[in-house]
Amino acid sequence: MSVLKGNDINFLFGKNLKRIRTQRKVSQLTLANMADLTHNFINDIENGRKWVSPDTLAKLSNALKIEPYQFFTPVSTPLNMDAEFMTNYLDDMEDSFLKMVRELRVRYLPDEDT
């Protein structure tokens, strides 16, 4: 697995933003309106010229109805993962899933022992 640099992450984020946006048949202008951002800012992000704050990341994730991590996952990741990376990836997914289940139990079944 290669080491990513800052510009690589900007490029990956922008590429994934564009891929997800186009898969959903959403224009830059529509996404900008949905996320309360400007069209130029969306264009700059997709072309790696601008970076996003946590608030902007949340706005884009919510507008596209995806999890934030999806902007950082290379499309070819499942095919290129070595065993250690895959183990860590699946462990993280399992931890996230279990946390979500616990939170839902507390919210919707507060009298149940967890």
C-alpha positions as CSV (number, residue, x, y, z in Angstrom):
1,M,0.0,0.0,0.0
2,S,1.4,3.4,-1.0
3,V,1.6,6.4,1.3
4,L,-0.8,9.2,0.4
5,K,0.3,12.8,0.5
6,G,-2.0,15.8,1.1
7,N,-2.5,16.6,-2.6
8,D,-3.3,12.9,-3.2
9,I,-6.1,13.1,-0.6
10,N,-7.4,16.3,-2.2
11,F,-7.5,14.6,-5.6
12,L,-9.1,11.4,-4.1
13,F,-11.8,13.4,-2.3
14,G,-12.5,15.5,-5.4
15,K,-12.6,12.4,-7.7
16,N,-15.0,10.6,-5.4
17,L,-17.2,13.6,-5.0
18,K,-17.5,13.9,-8.7
19,R,-18.1,10.2,-9.2
20,I,-20.8,10.0,-6.5
21,R,-22.4,13.2,-7.7
22,T,-22.6,12.0,-11.4
23,Q,-23.8,8.5,-10.4
24,R,-26.7,10.2,-8.7
25,K,-27.2,12.4,-11.8
26,V,-26.8,15.6,-9.8
27,S,-25.2,18.7,-11.4
28,Q,-22.6,20.8,-9.5
29,L,-25.2,23.6,-9.3
30,T,-27.8,21.3,-7.9
31,L,-25.4,19.9,-5.3
32,A,-24.3,23.4,-4.4
33,N,-27.9,24.3,-3.7
34,M,-28.6,21.1,-1.8
35,A,-25.5,21.7,0.4
36,D,-25.8,25.4,0.7
37,L,-22.5,26.0,-1.1
38,T,-21.5,27.7,-4.3
39,H,-21.1,26.1,-7.7
40,N,-17.5,27.4,-7.9
41,F,-16.6,25.9,-4.6
42,I,-18.0,22.4,-5.7
43,N,-15.9,22.8,-8.9
44,D,-12.8,23.7,-6.9
45,I,-13.2,20.7,-4.6
46,E,-13.7,18.3,-7.5
47,N,-10.6,19.6,-9.1
48,G,-8.5,19.4,-6.0
49,R,-8.0,23.2,-5.6
50,K,-10.0,23.5,-2.4
51,W,-10.3,21.5,0.8
52,V,-13.4,21.0,3.0
53,S,-14.0,21.8,6.6
54,P,-15.8,19.2,8.8
55,D,-19.0,21.2,8.3
56,T,-18.7,21.2,4.6
57,L,-18.0,17.4,4.6
58,A,-21.2,16.9,6.6
59,K,-23.2,19.1,4.2
60,L,-21.9,17.2,1.2
61,S,-22.5,13.8,2.9
62,N,-26.0,14.8,3.8
63,A,-26.8,16.2,0.4
64,L,-25.6,13.0,-1.4
65,K,-27.0,10.7,1.4
66,I,-23.7,8.9,1.9
67,E,-21.3,8.3,4.8
68,P,-18.4,10.8,5.0
69,Y,-15.8,8.0,4.7
70,Q,-17.0,7.2,1.2
71,F,-15.3,10.3,-0.1
72,F,-11.9,8.9,1.0
73,T,-12.2,5.3,-0.2
74,P,-10.5,4.5,-3.5
75,V,-12.9,2.8,-5.9
76,S,-10.5,0.0,-6.4
77,T,-9.9,-0.5,-2.6
78,P,-11.6,-4.0,-2.3
79,L,-9.4,-5.4,-5.0
80,N,-6.1,-3.9,-3.8
81,M,-6.4,-4.5,0.0
82,D,-3.8,-6.6,1.6
83,A,-4.8,-8.9,4.5
84,E,-3.8,-6.4,7.3
85,F,-5.6,-3.5,5.6
86,M,-8.7,-5.6,5.0
87,T,-8.7,-6.8,8.6
88,N,-8.5,-3.2,9.9
89,Y,-11.2,-2.1,7.5
90,L,-13.6,-4.8,8.5
91,D,-12.9,-4.3,12.2
92,D,-13.6,-0.6,11.8
93,M,-16.9,-1.4,10.0
94,E,-17.9,-3.9,12.7
95,D,-17.1,-1.4,15.4
96,S,-19.2,1.3,13.7
97,F,-22.1,-1.1,13.1
98,L,-22.1,-2.3,16.8
99,K,-22.0,1.3,18.0
100,M,-24.9,2.2,15.8
101,V,-26.9,-0.8,17.0
102,R,-26.2,0.2,20.7
103,E,-27.3,3.8,20.0
104,L,-30.5,2.6,18.3
105,R,-31.3,0.3,21.2
106,V,-30.8,3.1,23.7
107,R,-33.0,5.5,21.6
108,Y,-35.8,3.1,20.8
109,L,-35.6,0.4,23.5
110,P,-34.5,2.4,26.6
111,D,-35.9,-0.1,29.1
112,E,-34.0,-3.0,27.6
113,D,-30.8,-4.0,29.3
114,T,-27.8,-3.6,26.9
